[in-house]
Amino acid sequence: MITTEQLEKLRGWFAGRVPDDLFEELAEVTADREEITVIGRIPEPRLAEDASDAEREAAVQSRIQEFRERTREARMAVAREAEHQFGRKVSWGVVCGTERALFTHIAAPVMTRLRQPERQVLDTLIAGGVARSRSDALAWCVRLVQRHTDDWLTELRESLEHVQRVRAQGPDTEEVADSSSTDAEDG
């Protein structure tokens, strides 16, 4: 888990490193063990007030595609530097109006063991056409839980950060840090 302080440092690094003219605003920086996702706000296309929904949607999609192609080299340069510094892949996306689009992102495999009643839930989602596979069904379940438990997950993350702070103040922290760096050097 990434702490609030680590996330703030990441946001600060990207705010300082991303060229000023890349985004209107650095909207969001999120991270986990494998990936850092950087989302920036880009300007909406200017359209006539009476433009149809279809015209607006096409214009926004076109703006997003144009931004993606035009900024690819600059984003890749920042990503290479960040990947070297933070040891995680960097994914990019934008917000344009109400549309949010991710350009690149990783799908990390997660191994789990499920008992029959849990597998039956996944199989029911497949049979109902909600998911194509057990993997898709499990991802759907995680998104559903995430949507309905934001407050609980926020409280849990804050509690974990508190535990990490308390551990860091313990008497053996230097010994643990010394032994972990020795282990890392041994490979």
Order of alpha helices (4+ residues) and beta strands (2+ residues): alpha-beta-beta-alpha-alpha-beta-beta-alpha-alpha-alpha-alpha
